[in-house]
Amino acid sequence: MNDKKQPLASRTTCFFALIGSLCLSSAAAAVAAAGSVIHAGQLLSVPGEPPARTQTLVIEKGRIRAIEAGYRTPAQLGLAQDTAVIDLREAFVMPGFIDLHVHISTQYGPGSKYLRVTDSDADTALSAAMYARNTLLGGFTTVRDLGSSGNAVFALRDAIKAGKVPGPKILVAGDPISATGGHGDIHGYRREVLYALPKTGICDGPDSCRAAVRRQVKRGADVIKVTVTGGVLSETAAGTGQQLTDAELSAIVETAHSLGRKVTAHAHSAGGIEAALRAGFDSIEHAMWADKNIMRLFKKSGAWMIPTIYPITAVGDTPEKIRQGPFRGMPPPIMAKLLRLGKQPKVMGRLAHEMGVNIALGTDAGLYPHGDNANEFIEYVNIGMSAMEALMAGTVNAAAAAGIDAEVGSLQPGKAADIVAMPASPLEDIRAVLEVTFVMRDGEIFKQER
Ligand SMILES: [Zn+2]
């Protein structure tokens, strides 16, 4: 009668049958439900503080119950003798990574422009489930989706939470708030198509923009994303300057905050970033043309910068590579903006770091294949951060920027058991983050390579 009495070992769920060695099925579910003990050779529980050697993590009901020095057995910890002991004594163990800027339901590629008119929400949801799984297996246990069309991303978030499909926890923005014809609107199709596919975030005037924010929250948004300026990949020659007025921006920020949502700005031009900081945005995405003056404003306001450097590296940042790479054949307005961007993301990121701006990790995943997100850590070391600073950007800083630091970003008693491990220390060579061999989210193991 009571399915709680059903032995967990009889469960047959197996998310990873297609990837062979990662099929953990009933054992993983049992570990999540009954708790487990991890023996960690090196443990970086709070990025920013030094790692400790030879540690035991006690996991219960998806959360960290305790961290103890030495390798402690279940018996020594007063746990049932059959509590699972996960051997990571040869590994470097740390909090799951956090990416504050992904587009989980799309992946850029030939013909991706047409998915909007060919794929149903159901098609999108199934693609998104695959991208979510890839992201999780890359070590990212929390992501923030800053723009996915349709409703699939909400269903995906909820299905992951319910344990129906594997993936990271997702904070969802829904449709970006954008001016009519702005970066977050639809471009590049014949007029009938533009008007047949309305976006729910389009607004003009402060009242209209308040309504657009409320609409996203009504749809289930956890965070509000606003395209304050033009963007590089919108198919319009409108540039990358400010597109929403100061009055509209203030109305958006006020409404988002009154509804308990963080509000983040897509902004490229210095003037647009300045307007967003003036309006009180919690964070700025990209910030590509931020100069010294803007960096000072960042520091004064305490806003977070989310620089998204990896996509241009993945493409290649020289004019030849931009012209010949994956964006080959892009319409002239987009190509002109890409060529102007060039090495600017790295130049800007280096300046931001030198001037002490708060930086949190975001990658614009979907512009490059989902699952490769950890390359952003390497970019941060390339622009002058220490390995520890880079790891902080994608853990404690990202959690603080998103307002979820009571739950994730570090491994401390009471917080979620979102844990990754890799064979080598990323503090010695940051490229170790590309070799994640163990992923646990909410106490459940999703990857364990031996
Ligand atoms: Zn984006």
Residues whose N, C-alpha, C, O or C-beta is under 5 A from the ligand:
A	BS01	ZN	D364
